[in-house]
């Protein structure tokens, strides 16, 4: 019997694939599609869309102090990182993430 795959951690995804931007926004669908792609690239199991949105709300309000929020199927306070930045960020071999842009 195969072991279940690790679930893709949404905070790790945000640190790896998005950039904080007070004027930025992205649709929930586009953000989820990128999250799903990120999970597949790391062979992680992705959250279902409804769980993704719920966790995103939780991270935005509790962990990031309201710096990202959802309204009318869009997520504000961030934008998808350019492809070259996505390669530079993400989970390191020691399991830590580069999330310094979200702190402060």
Beta strands, then each sheet from edge to edge (+ up, - down):
strand 1: 18-27
strand 2: 69-71
strand 3: 74-80
sheet 1: 1+ 3- 2+
end
